[in-house]
Amino acid sequence: NHSRRRRRCCIVHFQSGQELILEESDDAPPSNSYDIQNDIFGYHLCIYLPTNESFQCTFQQVSECGLLYANPRFAGGRPEFGNALDWKEASDCGQFRVKDWLWCNDDDKKRR
């Protein structure tokens, strides 16, 4: 779609043939809306991975990029809330949180 290319967006293609389209909008709520107005903007995204190996690899990459997130509202809560910050917790509950997404490569890791 030509009009989509002129907008600020990112398209993630999955092996299944599905696409996740993240599109910026000038009239979108502020980026911290999840934190300050969760009852209104409580959006989140769940991505399922096909194998334990791919889950572990993804966790390690997210961890290396410093993008793991623990929601303070669920601190000390049940593991199902997904506040895993280490591999054992993530493996035990089968999930982890990522709050801020960015492109991460070796140069990014060196700057941290």
C-alpha positions as CSV (number, residue, x, y, z in Angstrom):
1,N,0.0,0.0,0.0
2,H,1.6,3.2,-1.2
3,S,-0.1,5.5,1.4
4,R,1.3,3.2,4.2
5,R,4.9,3.8,3.0
6,R,4.6,7.5,3.5
7,R,3.5,7.1,7.1
8,R,5.9,6.3,10.0
9,C,5.5,2.6,10.4
10,C,7.3,-0.7,10.9
11,I,6.0,-4.0,9.4
12,V,7.1,-7.2,11.1
13,H,6.7,-10.3,8.9
14,F,6.2,-13.7,10.6
15,Q,6.9,-17.2,9.1
16,S,3.1,-17.9,9.4
17,G,2.5,-15.2,6.8
18,Q,1.0,-12.8,9.4
19,E,2.2,-9.2,9.7
20,L,2.4,-7.0,12.7
21,I,2.1,-3.3,11.6
22,L,3.2,-0.7,14.1
23,E,2.2,2.7,12.8
24,E,2.9,6.1,14.4
25,S,0.1,8.6,14.4
26,D,0.2,12.3,15.2
27,D,-3.0,12.0,17.2
28,A,-1.8,9.0,19.3
29,P,-1.7,9.2,23.0
30,P,1.7,9.9,24.7
31,S,4.2,7.1,24.7
32,N,3.9,6.7,28.5
33,S,0.1,6.4,28.5
34,Y,0.3,2.8,29.6
35,D,2.0,3.9,32.8
36,I,-0.1,7.0,33.6
37,Q,-3.5,6.0,32.3
38,N,-3.5,2.2,32.2
39,D,-7.3,1.9,32.6
40,I,-7.7,3.8,29.3
41,F,-4.6,2.7,27.3
42,G,-3.9,-0.8,28.7
43,Y,-2.7,-2.2,25.4
44,H,-0.2,-5.0,25.2
45,L,1.0,-7.5,22.7
46,C,1.6,-11.2,23.2
47,I,3.9,-13.1,20.8
48,Y,4.0,-16.9,20.9
49,L,7.2,-18.6,19.9
50,P,7.2,-22.1,18.3
51,T,9.8,-23.8,20.5
52,N,11.5,-23.5,23.9
53,E,14.8,-22.9,22.1
54,S,13.4,-19.9,20.2
55,F,11.8,-18.6,23.4
56,Q,15.2,-18.8,25.2
57,C,17.0,-17.2,22.3
58,T,14.5,-14.3,22.2
59,F,14.7,-13.8,26.0
60,Q,18.5,-13.7,25.8
61,Q,18.5,-11.2,23.0
62,V,16.0,-8.9,24.7
63,S,18.0,-9.2,28.0
64,E,21.3,-8.3,26.2
65,C,19.6,-5.2,24.8
66,G,18.4,-4.2,28.2
67,L,14.8,-4.2,27.3
68,L,13.3,-6.6,29.9
69,Y,10.6,-4.9,31.9
70,A,9.0,-5.6,35.3
71,N,5.7,-3.8,35.8
72,P,5.9,-2.3,39.3
73,R,2.2,-2.8,39.8
74,F,2.8,-6.6,39.8
75,A,6.0,-6.6,41.9
76,G,5.9,-9.6,44.2
77,G,2.9,-11.1,42.4
78,R,2.4,-14.5,41.0
79,P,4.8,-15.6,38.2
80,E,2.0,-15.6,35.7
81,F,2.1,-11.8,35.7
82,G,5.3,-12.2,33.7
83,N,7.7,-9.9,35.6
84,A,10.6,-12.2,34.8
85,L,14.0,-10.5,34.8
86,D,16.1,-13.7,34.6
87,W,16.0,-16.8,32.6
88,K,14.8,-19.1,35.4
89,E,11.7,-16.9,36.1
90,A,11.0,-16.5,32.4
91,S,11.3,-20.3,31.8
92,D,9.1,-21.1,34.9
93,C,6.3,-18.8,33.9
94,G,6.7,-19.0,30.1
95,Q,6.7,-15.3,29.5
96,F,8.5,-12.0,30.0
97,R,7.8,-8.4,29.4
98,V,9.3,-5.9,27.0
99,K,8.2,-2.3,27.5
100,D,10.3,-0.3,25.0
101,W,11.1,-1.7,21.6
102,L,14.0,-0.6,19.6
103,W,16.5,-1.8,17.0
104,C,19.3,-3.5,18.8
105,N,22.6,-4.5,17.2
106,D,26.1,-5.0,18.3
107,D,26.9,-1.3,18.2
108,D,23.9,-0.6,20.5
109,K,25.2,-3.1,23.0
110,K,28.7,-1.5,23.0
111,R,27.2,2.0,23.8
112,R,25.4,0.7,26.9
